[in-house]
Amino acid sequence: MAIRVNLDRVLVDRRMSLTELADRVGITLANLSILKTGKARAIRFSTLSALCRELNCQPADLLVYEPEENEEAEMKAAE
Amino acid sequence: MSVEPLYQTDETAGNPSRSSVFLRRLITVLWYVTWALLAVFIVIFLCSGVALMGIEPLKSQLFNDIRPSTSLVSSLSMIVGAGAFLIILKQLRQICQTLVMGDPFVPENAHRLRIIWIAVAIAEVLRLITGIVLSGLMVQTNDTVEQIEITLDLRIYVWFLVLALIILSEVFREGARMRQEQKLTV
């Protein structure tokens, strides 16, 4: 997926554990792990909002767009 | 602000609906009845085979009105039919199991529905072939030729059922994909 989740880096910066964040945000640890490991297909605005509130950050701190190789090739071909 | 829990079905997973429990029981009963019928058909098939080999007491006592060859083909057809029915029941049992567990939209169920429609189609084709073979046997014994027409009936509703099952299996496949996506939505 072209969207990468930087949750682990933000957690290290905030010195917060995944369990603590899960408790604060109100979602299960399993779901938070899915998000952290990049297995998630989508994220609800409500989840993103809760994460930003508890981590005191912006959505851009958590999500990064990185075009995949074939995606870049497609864009170049289109140009 | 609270975030909705992801696996909402987990709460209901421990409490299967009455209808799913009833269906599972019904399929279990049918499963054992079909096995019993299959055993009966196998016995008839073996008796027909023995009678066809020319064992006179069996031939005269058990096959007064029906020829052993006709009985052999009929019982073989019934064995194949019962086998197909068992395959279908096995798939239905597994689908019901997922229903009772609370999450029927899994890719395996799409595959199970596919097996069901293939089994129904094969059983129907075999029924047609058996009908033709039996008609041939009856003609050999100077029975009326009308019986050929009777056995060549194409049951449109069965093929309609096959079509419906093909569509349902594809719907299930798409449903399972969407469910998987929903599971991975945080």
Chai-1 contact restraints between the chains, C-beta under 6 A:
chainA,res_idxA,chainB,res_idxB,connection_type,confidence,min_distance_angstrom,max_distance_angstrom,comment,restraint_id
A,V25,B,V3,contact,1.0,0.0,6.0,A-B,restraint_1
A,G26,B,S2,contact,1.0,0.0,6.0,A-B,restraint_2
A,G26,B,V3,contact,1.0,0.0,6.0,A-B,restraint_3
A,I27,B,V3,contact,1.0,0.0,6.0,A-B,restraint_4
A,N31,B,L6,contact,1.0,0.0,6.0,A-B,restraint_5
A,N31,B,V186,contact,1.0,0.0,6.0,A-B,restraint_6
A,I34,B,V186,contact,1.0,0.0,6.0,A-B,restraint_7
A,L35,B,V186,contact,1.0,0.0,6.0,A-B,restraint_8
A,A40,B,L184,contact,1.0,0.0,6.0,A-B,restraint_9
A,A40,B,V186,contact,1.0,0.0,6.0,A-B,restraint_10
A,R41,B,E181,contact,1.0,0.0,6.0,A-B,restraint_11
A,R41,B,L184,contact,1.0,0.0,6.0,A-B,restraint_12
A,A42,B,T185,contact,1.0,0.0,6.0,A-B,restraint_13
A,I43,B,V186,contact,1.0,0.0,6.0,A-B,restraint_14
A,S46,B,V3,contact,1.0,0.0,6.0,A-B,restraint_15
A,T47,B,V3,contact,1.0,0.0,6.0,A-B,restraint_16
A,T47,B,V186,contact,1.0,0.0,6.0,A-B,restraint_17
A,A50,B,M1,contact,1.0,0.0,6.0,A-B,restraint_18
A,A50,B,V3,contact,1.0,0.0,6.0,A-B,restraint_19
